[in-house]
Structure formats: structure tokens, C-alpha cells
Amino acid sequence: MLWLLAACSTPKNITYFKDVPDTIKLKEIQQAAYYTPVIQADDILQVSIQTLDPAATTLLNQQTATSGNVTGPSSANTITGYLVDKDGYVVLPLIGKVMVKGKTTDMIRDDIQAKAAEFYKDPVVNVRFANFKVTVLGEVAKPSTYVMPNEKVSLLDAIGMAGDLTIYGKRENVLLIRDKNGTKEFVRFNLNESNLFTSPYFYLHQGDVIYVEPNKAKVSSTDLTQVKRISIMTSILSLLIVAVSRISF
């Protein structure tokens, strides 16, 4: 019976990008533009400053451990970096307060390098997000919150990190939830079609949530399992009633 339910999920709803020809004919798609994400309050930044003085380099890179808000197989419970405060600043050893809110990591790198150059010769600065995370929920192999290794993360990257959709995942209606200026944006994607590459939401932002809802086969199989459990419990209860009745007589 379960096999019959699974068979109801037609192949056309399982294959990704079914509108791309399966021949050697070339199909080109204009990919969505990528915009470097800007830093917001409560982000955590990893800042590395290298100088010609080893002692100064050690002092400049004493980053604090910020714990707690990230889980999942690809992340640690403790993140090392500088927390952006509610006013948009980070405080760096020897450098002091630096305004980072609303800027990109490249812009911050230049700002910090200019400040460090006032005290040290030829400093080399690197800045990146320490908690650029997205959450993938629903019908995927490994639903969780994932810390990404870089800032340029696409919808497919996140799905890949979550182990891809299960056979029960509804590929034609994947939901993206995004916080934007105090409101929630909801965007739907159809993984069966290649035009998702042109969507301005193809590249993810920090804190995005992706939800893959179950298809009809999964819902039906879940309902059937529930009915089966109830039937078994009812049968057991009936047997107990019969047994008690025979003992009584």
C-alpha cells in the first residue's frame, strides 16, 4: 500500500530543472545579480589583523567567544568573533570602536586597515562573517541551521548542505522566509524550472529560512501510518476485553 502511495509522486515533480533540454543543445540563463550582504546589529565578525610585530599581532587578534545561537551538524555552539552591538559598532583591541552597521565586509576591512596603519606598518586585514547562517526545514535529509563558509550562498548551496530534498519533498513549492526591515518576506521557488536562477532571491541573506513542505504521498503515508496504529491498538484492546470477559465467566 505504501508503495502505491509513493508511486503517486510522478517523475515530473522529482526532477530538477526539467525545462533544460537533455540533449547537447546549449541553453543559457542570465543568472541573478549577487549583492554583497551588509552587516547588521547582532552579527558576529571574524577580524584578522597581521602586522610585522608578532606581539602586536597577538594582541590585535584576541577575539572573544560568543556562544549560544547557532546549532547544527556544520557548526559549533560557540562562535569566536566580535559581536556587533545595537548601535552598529564592534570594539577591537588597540584599535577601538569601529562603525560597521550597514557596511560590507570589504568596506570594513578597508576602514580597519586605515586605522591600523596609524599605529603599525603595512597591516594586512581580513574580515568575514562568523555567523552567516541559514536554516533549512521540512522534507530534507538533514534539517538544521547551517553556518556557511562564505557570504555568497545560493538556495541550492543551502539545500545541498542539508543533504538535498527527500523523495517526499515538494520541489515545485519551496518556501523562502526572510527578515527585511522588521517585516517578513515570503518567496516561493519551483525547483523543477531553471528560471529560479534569475530570481533576485536566489542568493541568500544572513538568517534566511528555507522550508520544504511534504508532498501528497508523504501526507497520505503519514495518515495511513496513523490509521494503522489506531487499528492495532483497537485490536489489542478488543482482545483484552474478550480475555477479561472469559476470565470473569
C-alpha positions as MATLAB code, in Angstrom:
seq = 'MLWLLAACSTPKNITYFKDVPDTIKLKEIQQAAYYTPVIQADDILQVSIQTLDPAATTLLNQQTATSGNVTGPSSANTITGYLVDKDGYVVLPLIGKVMVKGKTTDMIRDDIQAKAAEFYKDPVVNVRFANFKVTVLGEVAKPSTYVMPNEKVSLLDAIGMAGDLTIYGKRENVLLIRDKNGTKEFVRFNLNESNLFTSPYFYLHQGDVIYVEPNKAKVSSTDLTQVKRISIMTSILSLLIVAVSRISF';
ca = [
       0.000    0.000    0.000;
       2.809    2.393    0.903;
       4.477    1.541   -2.402;
       1.334    2.572   -4.251;
       1.239    5.875   -2.379;
       4.877    6.594   -3.189;
       4.178    5.802   -6.826;
       1.669    8.642   -6.901;
       4.594   11.073   -6.857;
       5.151   11.464  -10.589;
       8.718   11.689  -12.001;
       7.997   15.116  -13.469;
       7.750   16.528   -9.952;
      11.010   14.957   -8.779;
      13.467   16.023  -11.468;
      15.174   19.390  -11.045;
      15.211   21.875  -13.951;
      13.100   19.682  -16.218;
      12.806   22.565  -18.727;
      16.521   22.255  -19.555;
      16.880   20.032  -22.664;
      18.519   16.662  -22.067;
      20.459   16.929  -25.329;
      23.797   18.522  -26.168;
      21.959   21.700  -27.163;
      23.207   24.648  -25.125;
      20.763   26.641  -23.018;
      21.987   29.846  -21.419;
      20.264   31.565  -18.483;
      21.038   35.036  -17.207;
      21.849   34.483  -13.554;
      20.580   36.804  -10.836;
      22.929   39.569   -9.718;
      24.777   38.992   -6.455;
      24.891   41.795   -3.911;
      27.341   41.613   -1.031;
      25.385   41.430    2.252;
      25.675   44.312    4.691;
      26.386   43.960    8.391;
      23.591   44.351   10.921;
      23.331   44.518   14.714;
      23.927   41.141   16.425;
      26.084   39.855   13.571;
      29.377   38.300   14.618;
      32.521   39.197   12.673;
      35.869   37.453   12.473;
      38.610   40.061   12.149;
      42.210   39.121   11.467;
      44.948   41.788   11.594;
      48.512   40.832   10.694;
      51.458   43.174   11.340;
      55.244   42.992   11.218;
      55.282   42.851   15.021;
      54.319   39.339   16.271;
      53.451   40.632   19.769;
      51.130   43.301   18.344;
      49.538   40.737   16.041;
      48.744   38.514   19.027;
      47.124   41.383   20.916;
      45.143   42.551   17.903;
      43.637   39.111   17.347;
      42.310   38.406   20.831;
      38.755   37.775   19.707;
      36.032   36.963   22.176;
      33.882   33.844   22.205;
      30.208   34.497   21.620;
      28.075   31.483   22.450;
      24.712   30.082   22.019;
      22.647   30.987   18.991;
      23.841   28.510   16.359;
      23.253   24.775   16.175;
      23.543   22.043   13.604;
      25.959   19.478   12.212;
      28.155   22.025   10.439;
      28.567   24.492   13.281;
      29.792   24.824   16.829;
      27.838   26.032   19.832;
      30.477   28.700   20.441;
      31.478   31.220   17.791;
      34.651   33.236   18.086;
      34.450   36.814   16.875;
      33.277   40.359   17.583;
      29.599   40.936   18.251;
      28.077   43.964   16.520;
      26.268   45.943   19.237;
      22.817   47.513   18.904;
      24.383   50.794   17.755;
      26.316   49.054   14.974;
      29.818   49.101   16.489;
      32.474   46.498   17.195;
      35.296   47.147   19.657;
      38.710   45.881   18.560;
      41.799   45.540   20.779;
      44.172   48.518   20.385;
      42.037   49.850   17.501;
      38.922   50.829   19.458;
      35.322   51.251   18.273;
      34.589   50.813   14.584;
      31.194   51.525   12.991;
      30.253   48.506   10.884;
      26.452   48.506   10.566;
      25.188   48.924    7.018;
      28.618   48.233    5.503;
      30.028   45.218    3.689;
      32.961   43.186    4.969;
      35.145   44.676    2.232;
      34.306   48.192    3.390;
      35.020   47.278    6.993;
      38.330   45.734    6.016;
      39.434   49.000    4.428;
      38.281   51.012    7.466;
      40.146   48.797    9.924;
      43.239   48.696    7.740;
      43.324   52.505    7.646;
      43.040   52.692   11.447;
      45.662   50.006   11.998;
      48.044   51.787    9.597;
      48.117   54.726   12.005;
      49.977   52.530   14.501;
      51.540   49.684   12.511;
      53.393   49.426    9.235;
      51.711   47.610    6.342;
      48.942   45.826    8.283;
      47.011   43.096    6.494;
      43.330   42.831    7.445;
      40.710   40.187    6.717;
      37.053   40.421    7.758;
      34.307   37.839    7.332;
      31.003   36.818    8.878;
      31.392   34.275   11.667;
      27.665   33.551   11.908;
      26.359   33.760    8.345;
      23.695   31.147    8.884;
      20.619   29.832    7.108;
      18.012   27.374    8.341;
      16.646   24.550    6.188;
      13.493   22.826    7.452;
      10.976   20.269    6.262;
      11.498   17.429    3.811;
      15.295   17.463    3.527;
      17.760   14.800    4.642;
      19.328   16.898    7.422;
      17.099   19.785    8.553;
      19.079   22.194   10.706;
      20.657   25.644   10.974;
      23.913   25.851    9.000;
      26.799   28.284    9.293;
      28.017   28.961    5.771;
      31.720   29.047    4.869;
      31.342   32.276    2.873;
      28.905   35.088    2.176;
      27.947   34.108   -1.373;
      25.394   31.390   -0.684;
      22.647   30.339   -3.073;
      19.408   28.480   -2.474;
      20.966   25.358   -3.988;
      24.035   25.645   -1.746;
      21.816   25.579    1.338;
      19.748   22.650    0.058;
      22.956   20.789   -0.747;
      24.301   21.301    2.774;
      21.027   19.909    4.126;
      21.544   16.714    2.119;
      19.037   17.518   -0.660;
      15.277   17.075   -0.615;
      13.831   13.710    0.312;
      11.679   11.822   -2.172;
       8.693   13.336   -0.358;
       9.820   16.967   -0.714;
       7.553   19.233   -2.758;
      10.035   20.557   -5.298;
       7.617   22.858   -7.076;
       6.816   24.937   -3.994;
       9.899   25.583   -1.829;
       9.384   28.497    0.560;
      11.964   31.147    1.482;
      11.320   33.300    4.578;
      13.413   36.449    5.014;
      13.516   39.237    7.587;
      13.633   42.665    5.960;
      13.394   45.932    7.866;
      11.235   44.450   10.591;
       8.892   42.559    8.261;
       8.788   39.018    6.864;
       9.105   38.298    3.147;
       7.756   35.014    1.746;
       9.008   33.811   -1.642;
       8.170   30.571   -3.470;
      10.565   28.658   -5.715;
       9.928   25.908   -8.243;
      12.990   23.660   -8.408;
      11.554   21.939  -11.477;
      12.213   25.079  -13.520;
      15.520   26.733  -14.334;
      14.185   30.283  -14.029;
      14.924   30.164  -10.295;
      18.485   31.174  -11.283;
      17.125   34.559  -12.369;
      15.290   35.268   -9.115;
      16.637   38.184   -7.037;
      16.181   35.838   -4.045;
      18.408   33.107   -5.496;
      21.302   34.284   -3.305;
      20.523   34.052    0.376;
      20.856   36.578    3.166;
      22.010   36.013    6.713;
      19.204   34.427    8.737;
      17.110   33.188    5.784;
      14.836   30.194    6.404;
      14.040   27.614    3.708;
      11.062   25.325    4.181;
      10.330   22.279    2.015;
       6.783   21.090    2.501;
       5.794   17.414    2.149;
       4.019   16.241   -0.969;
       0.720   14.326   -1.072;
       2.477   10.961   -0.926;
       4.104   11.843    2.415;
       0.860   13.216    3.861;
      -1.042   10.123    2.744;
       1.583    7.738    4.104;
       1.591    9.595    7.423;
      -2.198    9.385    7.633;
      -2.078    5.685    6.733;
       0.511    5.005    9.429;
      -1.687    6.770   11.973;
      -4.731    4.730   10.926;
      -2.661    1.540   11.121;
      -1.541    2.351   14.659;
      -5.103    3.062   15.749;
      -6.275   -0.225   14.194;
      -3.568   -2.176   16.017;
      -4.394   -0.517   19.334;
      -8.110   -1.170   18.792;
      -7.426   -4.856   18.025;
      -5.273   -5.221   21.147;
      -7.946   -3.552   23.263;
     -10.630   -5.855   21.818;
      -8.525   -8.930   22.621;
      -8.017   -7.715   26.189;
     -11.757   -7.150   26.620;
     -12.503  -10.677   25.311;
      -9.856  -12.193   27.581;
     -11.177  -10.383   30.650;
     -14.721  -11.409   29.797;
     -13.755  -15.119   29.565;
     -11.893  -14.964   32.871;
     -14.922  -13.364   34.533;
     -17.153  -16.224   33.408;
];
